[in-house]
């Protein structure tokens, strides 16, 4: 029963940002796709790095570790965006805020973090529902889980 509830909650949490950012009209624009690509892509980038590092070092994967990895991906992508955009704005326009959204950059960072947390929690719950709380051990003692010598 717990795994079924985790599965349902995971699906709802993963779909929440796309539902909240949906256009209010029938016409889809590219902004909707870019926002979703940024949110889901930054979470999946963090999780991919975490899974790669776990397989390389032979460690187990746990749901909370996947959540933290997704949030680290969001933090890294948001920081890279704001720093690169700020530097570009200073070089091009002489103003740090002109490229990264004016004075709304803090609000953008907060929404990026909240929606990223929702997707990260959803993926962690799906992992919990699929594998259980014990996590997953890489197959074999000398398979994908060991570093190359």
C-alpha positions as CSV (number, residue, x, y, z in Angstrom):
1,X,0.0,0.0,0.0
2,X,2.8,2.4,0.8
3,X,4.5,1.8,-2.6
4,X,1.2,2.4,-4.4
5,X,0.8,5.7,-2.5
6,X,4.4,6.6,-3.3
7,X,3.9,5.9,-6.9
8,X,0.8,8.1,-7.1
9,X,2.4,10.9,-5.2
10,X,5.5,10.7,-7.4
11,X,3.5,10.9,-10.6
12,X,1.6,13.9,-9.2
13,X,4.7,15.7,-8.1
14,X,6.5,15.1,-11.4
15,X,3.6,16.5,-13.4
16,X,2.9,19.5,-11.0
17,X,5.4,22.0,-12.6
18,X,4.2,21.3,-16.1
19,X,0.6,21.7,-15.0
20,X,1.3,25.0,-13.2
21,X,3.3,26.4,-16.1
22,X,0.7,25.4,-18.8
23,X,-0.5,28.1,-21.1
24,X,-4.0,29.4,-20.3
25,X,-5.0,29.2,-23.9
26,X,-5.0,26.4,-26.4
27,X,-2.0,27.8,-28.2
28,X,1.3,26.5,-26.9
29,X,4.3,28.8,-27.1
30,X,8.0,28.1,-26.9
31,X,8.3,29.7,-23.4
32,X,6.3,26.8,-21.9
33,X,8.7,24.3,-23.5
34,X,11.8,26.2,-22.4
35,X,10.7,26.6,-18.8
36,X,9.8,22.9,-18.6
37,X,13.1,21.9,-20.3
38,X,15.1,24.0,-17.8
39,X,13.3,22.6,-14.7
40,X,13.2,19.0,-15.7
41,X,16.6,19.1,-17.4
42,X,18.4,20.5,-14.4
43,X,16.9,17.9,-12.1
44,X,17.7,15.1,-14.5
45,X,21.3,16.4,-14.9
46,X,21.9,16.2,-11.2
47,X,20.4,12.8,-10.9
48,X,22.4,11.5,-13.9
49,X,25.6,12.7,-12.3
50,X,24.7,11.1,-9.0
51,X,23.8,7.7,-10.7
52,X,27.1,7.8,-12.7
53,X,29.1,8.5,-9.6
54,X,27.3,5.8,-7.6
55,X,27.9,3.2,-10.3
56,X,31.5,4.2,-10.8
57,X,32.2,4.0,-7.0
58,X,30.0,0.9,-6.4
59,X,27.7,2.6,-3.9
60,X,24.0,2.0,-3.5
61,X,21.3,4.4,-4.7
62,X,18.8,5.6,-2.2
63,X,15.6,7.7,-2.7
64,X,16.8,10.6,-0.5
65,X,20.2,10.6,-2.3
66,X,18.3,11.0,-5.6
67,X,16.3,13.9,-4.2
68,X,19.5,15.7,-3.0
69,X,21.1,15.0,-6.3
70,X,18.2,16.6,-8.2
71,X,18.3,19.6,-6.0
72,X,22.0,19.9,-6.5
73,X,21.4,19.9,-10.2
74,X,18.9,22.7,-9.9
75,X,21.3,24.7,-7.7
76,X,24.1,24.2,-10.1
77,X,22.1,25.1,-13.2
78,X,20.5,28.1,-11.6
79,X,23.8,29.4,-10.3
80,X,25.4,28.9,-13.7
81,X,22.5,30.7,-15.5
82,X,22.6,33.7,-13.2
83,X,26.3,34.1,-13.1
84,X,26.7,33.6,-16.9
85,X,23.7,35.9,-17.6
86,X,25.1,38.5,-15.2
87,X,28.5,38.5,-16.7
88,X,27.1,38.7,-20.2
89,X,24.8,41.6,-19.1
90,X,27.8,43.5,-17.6
91,X,29.9,43.0,-20.7
92,X,27.1,43.8,-23.2
93,X,24.8,46.4,-21.4
94,X,26.9,47.5,-18.4
95,X,24.2,46.2,-16.0
96,X,24.1,42.9,-14.1
97,X,20.3,42.6,-14.1
98,X,19.4,43.4,-17.7
99,X,19.8,39.8,-19.0
100,X,18.7,37.7,-16.0
101,X,15.2,39.2,-15.6
102,X,15.7,42.6,-14.2
103,X,14.7,42.8,-10.5
104,X,12.7,39.5,-10.7
105,X,15.7,37.2,-10.7
106,X,15.2,36.3,-7.0
107,X,11.6,35.2,-7.8
108,X,12.8,33.2,-10.8
109,X,15.3,31.5,-8.6
110,X,12.7,30.7,-6.0
111,X,10.2,29.2,-8.5
112,X,13.0,27.3,-10.2
113,X,13.9,25.8,-6.8
114,X,10.3,25.0,-5.8
115,X,9.5,23.3,-9.1
116,X,12.8,21.5,-9.1
117,X,12.1,20.2,-5.6
118,X,8.7,18.9,-6.7
119,X,10.3,17.0,-9.6
120,X,13.1,15.7,-7.4
121,X,10.7,14.5,-4.8
122,X,8.6,12.9,-7.4
123,X,11.5,11.0,-8.9
124,X,12.7,9.9,-5.4
125,X,9.2,8.6,-4.6
126,X,9.0,6.7,-7.9
127,X,12.4,5.2,-7.1
128,X,11.1,4.2,-3.7
129,X,8.0,2.7,-5.1
130,X,10.0,0.8,-7.7
131,X,13.0,-0.4,-5.7
132,X,12.0,0.0,-2.1
133,X,13.6,1.8,0.8
134,X,16.8,-0.4,0.7
135,X,18.0,1.2,-2.5
136,X,19.7,-0.6,-5.4
137,X,23.1,-2.2,-5.4
138,X,25.0,-2.3,-8.7
139,X,25.1,-5.8,-10.2
140,X,28.1,-8.0,-9.5
141,X,31.2,-7.2,-7.5
142,X,33.2,-6.2,-10.6
143,X,30.5,-5.0,-12.9
144,X,29.4,-1.4,-13.5
145,X,29.9,-0.6,-9.9
146,X,33.6,-0.7,-9.7
147,X,35.9,2.0,-11.0
148,X,38.2,1.2,-13.9
149,X,41.7,0.2,-12.8
